[in-house]
């Protein structure tokens, strides 16, 4: 048998070398192919500088608009339906459009990235829907899709309920370039846009897409700027000051520029307030042992508290409480050790009497101002002797009375929306300012702040789940008004002019499935009969927002500091975290009220809150507490300032 000889060592080395060269060429070619498909800048490219787009209005003209034509803020976005970063930006913009429907508009332009295989196809789908007047619906549905490649034209047409689904399918399946998408791509090239999402706000191209907090702060500051300019017709112009979209600085606007009565507060600082730079705060604490406690389970009648509406502390340490409901009214005086001293007022129509007493306020000289639901008022001296009576002439029913300082009084009222039908019911809060020396004269402190309720047939109103609510507080010569889904609180002086904007910087977090479950459980707890059926209808029809509110309470202490309460989910029993700002809007301190000092409230919007801060002094807090048996107690806790 003939056997061939094996390959020589030289031949083996040549074959190995050839194999290595072929492998290197193949790998290199693959790498070059990948690199060739990656654009010069990715959606998460290194941050670029902000820049101004000249004549930006012409780029917005003719594009798809979601929102009012006369909006204070216009967001122009170049985006890609297949891009995950674009989807995140879409959710942020949607949240702003929902929360500020009258102030913000979106102008959307297509920028399908070359390495997203189905981005152009999705853009075409939206344009085909636009042909039948359904762009905004298609736009939102496409961003909700997990994979736009799986969107079948016929099924998408059914989702949109289009009048001509066959026309839509033919349009979507066309192989020709879409002229509207091509026009947007050409515009992006002319504007030197190379990445998505690209965000342009009122003509300023943001070098890096903003996060939720940044976007909200930019927009709210621009809305404020617009509303300040619009206030010309009231004779006071707040000049446009420095505002940097890149650094998110917010101007603290000086008060009383160009008219109006002088404010008790010093002029507002012109310094820029950077909400991210206010970290060095004092730590204030509540001493857990109260200096004095009022109220008891059993004892003399004057010490039994069942319906405390309001309270204040005089300079002598005497505590004055407004007690009453629709069955009785009484103002009670207790000394600094908690002993009952005297009572005043009563229920009725006589001098110093009220049918329903809402509030007692300490005036200079330790006089007490008592205010009723019908706007009747009475002034008592420190001993409880009636000194004066009168009636305010404000065109509203009060939700609460606020004390600006001296003899200036503010009335916080609710402005109803349209005649209620089942579902969302709009409304707003308005604050009106008057003076006891001229109670027939009044003016508004800023514009109404929108809020809303959900109406259920049968006369039941409920809050929008985790939704926006408006809050007001006053003191130190200012009225403070804020909406819970915004990252700022606005201060108005006694003439009603905007004088300061404070960014409170409490964070907002996303609402999860567990949050929605707890909300439903809390709402249904303890309900039966018609009330249970009403709550079930409310929950079945309610829609949840994407994020929690930022805060849910405002207070002003005796020195004019603004207190902002960090939002805690409804139905929870947790510590209350407060952030305190001085009269110039600077973050000064933090304070936590431990949960063991708080009541566990019955969770129902129609029920008065169990925990109520009656007053915050220079070194104390007067807190109403309701125990599980329904017994009310008033505690005066010292505050230690670090």
Secondary structure, DSSP 4 states (H G I P E B T S, - for coil): ---PPPPPHHHHHHHHHHHHHHHHHHHHHHHHHHHHHS-SS-TTPSP---EE-TTHHHHHTTSEEES-TT-SEEEEEEE-TT-HHHHHHHHHHHHHHHHTTTTEEEEEEE---TT-TTHHHHHHHHHHHHTTT-HHHHHHHHHH-S-GGG--HHHHHHHHT-S-HHHHHHHHT--SPPHHHHHHHHHHHHTT--SSSEEEETTEEPSS---HHHHHHHHHHHHHHHHHHHGGGGT---------TTTT-EE-PPS-SSSSPPPSSPPPP-SEE-GGG----EEEEE-SS-SEEE--SSS-GGG--S-EEEEEE-TTS-EEEEEE-SS-EEEEEE-TTS-EEEEE--BSSSTT-BSSEEEEEEPGGG-EEEEETTSEEEEE-TTS-EEEEEE---SS-EEEEEEEETTEEEEEEEEE-SSP-SEEEEEEEEEEEEETTEEEEEEESSS-EEEEEEEETTTEEEEPTT---EEEEEETTEEEEEETTSSEEEEE-TTS-EEEEEE------B--HHHHHHHHHHHHTT--HHHHHHHHHHHHH----SB--SEEEEEE-TT--EEEEEP--TT----EEEEEE-TTS-EEEEEEE-GGGS------TTSPPSSEEEEE-SSEEEEEEE-TT--EEEEEEEEEE-
